[in-house]
Amino acid sequence: MRLSTGGTPRAIACARPRLVEVDRERVWPLPELLAEILALPHVVGLAEIDGALHWVVDARRLPDIGA
C-alpha cells in the first residue's frame, strides 16, 4: 500500500488493509503490558469492527520500507 504522509509518500507492507469509520466507544488504547509484549510501536490500540478485534495502527510510527 502507498500512503501519503506529511513528509513523503511511503510504501507499507500489509495484508488486506481497510479504512473504516469506527465509533469512539469501540476503540481502546493498547494496554501497556500488551504493547511491551508485542514490541510493535505502530500498534496503538484495539478496535471492534463487525464483532472482531482489529489493531489500530498509527501510520506515522511505521518503519519506512521504501517506495
N, C-alpha and C positions, 0 to 999 in steps of 0.2 A: 504494500500500500504506500502511496506517496502522500505525504502530509505537508501542507504549507504551514510554517510556523512564523513567529515574529522575526526570526533570523533568516533562515534559508529553507527551501523545500528539503524534506528528509524522506528517505526510504525506510520503511519499518516492516520487518518480517512478522507476519501474523497469520492466523488461520481464521477464516470466516468473520472478519470484523463487522460490527453493526453499530450504527449510530441510532440511538433511540431516545425518546423523551421519557424521563423517569420521574415519578412523583418523589419529592424530597423525603417523604415518610418511608420510602422503600430503599433508601440509600443510607449506609452506615460506614463510619470510618473503620479502617482496618485495625483490629486490636493490636496493641503494641507487641505483645508476645508473638502473635502470628506474623507480624511484619519482620521480627527478628529471625524467626524460623525460616521464613520464605526467602529472605535476603533478595527481594525484588523491589528495589526502591521506587519503581514506577507504579507499582500497585498501591493505591492509596485508600481503597475501600471495597465494600461489597454492595451489590445492588440486587434486589429481587426483580426479575423480569420474567413474566409468564410462568411464575411459580418456581423458577430455578434461580440459584445464586450465581452471579457473574462478577468477575473482577472489575473494579473501577480503576482505570489507568489514567495517570497524568502524563500525557504525551511529551510534555516538556522534560520529563525525567527519563525518557527512553534513550538508550545509547544510540548514537548515530552509526548506522551500518553501511553508509554510502548511498550513492544515488543509483 
